[in-house]
Amino acid sequence: MPLIPVLQDKRVVLGVSGSIAAYKAVALASALTQAGALVDVAMTHEATELVRPLSFQAITHRPVAVDMFHLLAETEIGHVSLGLNADAIVVAPATAHTLAKLALGLADDMIATTVLASRAPVLVAPAMDANMYQHPTVAEHLEVLRQRGCAILEPGYGHLASGLVGRGRLAEPETILEAVRAVLGRRGDLAGWQVVVTAGGTQEPIDPVRFVSNRSSGKMGFALAEAARDRGAHVILIAANVALPDPYGVEVRRVRTAQEMAEQVLEAVPGADALLMAAAVADYRPEQPAEHKLKKRSEELALRLVPTTDILASTARAGFTALRVGFAAESEHLLEHARAKLEQKGLDLIVANDVTLPGSGFGADDNKVTILGRDGLERDLPLLPKLQVAYAVLDQVRRLRGGAPDVGSFDRLRSFDRLRMSGGRGDAETYSSPPDFGRPT
Ligand SMILES: Cc1cc2nc3c(=O)[nH]c(=O)nc-3n(C[C@H](O)[C@H](O)[C@H](O)COP(=O)(O)O)c2cc1C
C-alpha cells in the first residue's frame, strides 16, 4: 500500500474491544501502519482473550496497552498519555459494553481513559449480534456519542457469529481506514471547502446495447475525491461508468453520458471552490442512437457523430467562481497540447499525462504527470501512485486560492525512498528527497 499523506506520521490510537471481529483489527493496524501512521493499540482484557497483543505489537512495532496499572513500569505509557498525544482515536471493533462505557464516561480500561483524556476526533466501528445492535440501549448510547461529535461507522449486514443474518458485522478494514482519513480531514487545510470532481469515461449510445466510449477507469478522479475528502473538503464526485465503489464520506453521483455529466456539473458547481475535471468526456456522440439493436449486414455502416456539450466552456459561460482544473491525456506533443487546452478553456491549472507511457495513465494505479498553471507554473512529477498525484494537484489548487498547503499535503511525504519501498516505481527512484511542489515558480 502506498503512503497516504493525511496519515503519515499521525498518531492513531486503535482501541480493540472484546468482539469476535477483533481479528479484523489486526488487518486495520497493518493497513494504518503501511499508510504511514504511528499506531498505538489499546486493548480491553476481553479483547486479549480473542486476539493476542503480540499480533498487534509485531505489526505496529509498538507496545500494546492493556492494563493501566502495569503500564508505567512495563511500557512507560501513562493511562492518559496515549489520548493526549493522539491525532485520532478509532475504536474498532467497538462492543456494546465499550460503547456504553464511552457514552457514560466510565474510565476503567485503557480505551475508556484514552478517549476521556483526549481531544482528538474519535471514530467508533460497532460490531455485535444483530439483536444487540438493534437494542434501544445500544442505539441510545450511539446517539449520545454522535451528539458529542464522535463519528460512527455503521456495521454491515450479513452473516454473524451468532448464526443470525442481520446488521452487526464490523465494517471492513479498508472502509475503517477511509473513515479514519475522513475524521483526520476535519482539521485539514480544505475544511469548509466544496470541491466538485468528475471521473471516468462517458458512454455515448449507438443503440440500446452499444456505445462509443474510452479507456478511462476513473481511478485518477476517485483519487482526487479521496484526497480532497482527506483534507476536509465536502466533495461531490460525478462518476461516469466507474467500476470502483463509492469512496467513504464523498457524495457520489453516477452518470452515463456527456449530457448527463454536463447537467450534474452545472447543478453542483455553484458555490464550489474548485472544479476538478478528471473525467474523459466524449467529444462526439452518435447523432441519432438507434431505438433497437442494430442488425449485422454485409454493407458498410456509417455513424454520424456530432459534438457533445463542452462542459468546461459551459461552466465558464455560467460565470462560476470555482477554480477550474482540467486534465489532458495526450499521446503526442504532451505539453504543447496541454498548454493549448489550458488557454482555450481558460483553466487555472491543467494536469498533462502521457497515456502512452507504460504503467501510467488509463487504468493504471500510477500516473506520470506535469502540472501546468495559467500563472506559468510547470511541475513535472515522477511516476507516482494516483493518490499522491491527487495530493500534489490539490497543493497547487490550495496555493492558487491563497493558502499554503499544510495538513497531509504531498510536500510532507517523507521521501521517495518510502514510496519505492511501498510500491512506487519508475522515475521516483531518481529522487532522494521530495521536490518542492508547494511554491510557485
Ligand atoms: C467469543 C465471544 C465473542 C463476542 N463477540 C462480541 C461482539 O461481537 N460484540 C459485542 O458487543 N460483544 C461480544 N462479546 C461479548 C463481550 O466480549 C463482552 O460483553 C465483554 O464484556 C466486552 O468487554 P469489552 O467491551 O471491555 O471488551 C463476545 C463474547 C465472546 C465470548
Ligand as a Chemical Component Dictionary entry (heavy atoms), coordinates in Angstrom:
data_LIG
# 
_chem_comp.id                   LIG 
_chem_comp.type                 NON-POLYMER 
_chem_comp.pdbx_formal_charge   0 
_chem_comp.three_letter_code    LIG 
# 
loop_
_chem_comp_atom.comp_id 
_chem_comp_atom.atom_id 
_chem_comp_atom.alt_atom_id 
_chem_comp_atom.type_symbol 
_chem_comp_atom.charge 
_chem_comp_atom.model_Cartn_x 
_chem_comp_atom.model_Cartn_y 
_chem_comp_atom.model_Cartn_z 
_chem_comp_atom.pdbx_ordinal 
LIG C1  C1  C 0 -16.480 -15.343 21.616 1  
LIG C2  C2  C 0 -17.120 -14.047 22.034 2  
LIG C3  C3  C 0 -17.448 -13.123 21.067 3  
LIG C4  C4  C 0 -18.049 -11.907 21.410 4  
LIG N1  N1  N 0 -18.367 -11.010 20.419 5  
LIG C5  C5  C 0 -18.947 -9.843  20.770 6  
LIG C6  C6  C 0 -19.262 -8.897  19.768 7  
LIG O1  O1  O 0 -19.031 -9.096  18.577 8  
LIG N2  N2  N 0 -19.842 -7.722  20.157 9  
LIG C7  C7  C 0 -20.119 -7.456  21.460 10 
LIG O2  O2  O 0 -20.649 -6.374  21.740 11 
LIG N3  N3  N 0 -19.834 -8.353  22.420 12 
LIG C8  C8  C 0 -19.260 -9.541  22.122 13 
LIG N4  N4  N 0 -18.958 -10.424 23.089 14 
LIG C9  C9  C 0 -19.250 -10.092 24.482 15 
LIG C10 C10 C 0 -18.153 -9.197  25.029 16 
LIG O3  O3  O 0 -16.892 -9.819  24.938 17 
LIG C11 C11 C 0 -18.463 -8.817  26.482 18 
LIG O4  O4  O 0 -19.612 -8.002  26.516 19 
LIG C12 C12 C 0 -17.319 -8.126  27.146 20 
LIG O5  O5  O 0 -17.694 -7.756  28.453 21 
LIG C13 C13 C 0 -16.905 -6.892  26.359 22 
LIG O6  O6  O 0 -15.886 -6.229  27.070 23 
LIG P1  P1  P 0 -15.074 -5.031  26.432 24 
LIG O7  O7  O 0 -16.031 -4.172  25.717 25 
LIG O8  O8  O 0 -14.486 -4.352  27.634 26 
LIG O9  O9  O 0 -14.042 -5.643  25.568 27 
LIG C14 C14 C 0 -18.358 -11.638 22.766 28 
LIG C15 C15 C 0 -18.014 -12.573 23.739 29 
LIG C16 C16 C 0 -17.418 -13.767 23.378 30 
LIG C17 C17 C 0 -17.083 -14.766 24.454 31 
# 
loop_
_chem_comp_bond.comp_id 
_chem_comp_bond.atom_id_1 
_chem_comp_bond.atom_id_2 
_chem_comp_bond.value_order 
_chem_comp_bond.pdbx_ordinal 
LIG C1  C2  SING 1  
LIG C2  C3  SING 2  
LIG C2  C16 DOUB 3  
LIG C3  C4  DOUB 4  
LIG C4  N1  SING 5  
LIG C4  C14 SING 6  
LIG N1  C5  DOUB 7  
LIG C5  C6  SING 8  
LIG C5  C8  SING 9  
LIG C6  O1  DOUB 10 
LIG C6  N2  SING 11 
LIG N2  C7  SING 12 
LIG C7  O2  DOUB 13 
LIG C7  N3  SING 14 
LIG N3  C8  DOUB 15 
LIG C8  N4  SING 16 
LIG N4  C9  SING 17 
LIG N4  C14 SING 18 
LIG C9  C10 SING 19 
LIG C10 O3  SING 20 
LIG C10 C11 SING 21 
LIG C11 O4  SING 22 
LIG C11 C12 SING 23 
LIG C12 O5  SING 24 
LIG C12 C13 SING 25 
LIG C13 O6  SING 26 
LIG O6  P1  SING 27 
LIG P1  O7  DOUB 28 
LIG P1  O8  SING 29 
LIG P1  O9  SING 30 
LIG C14 C15 DOUB 31 
LIG C15 C16 SING 32 
LIG C16 C17 SING 33 
# 
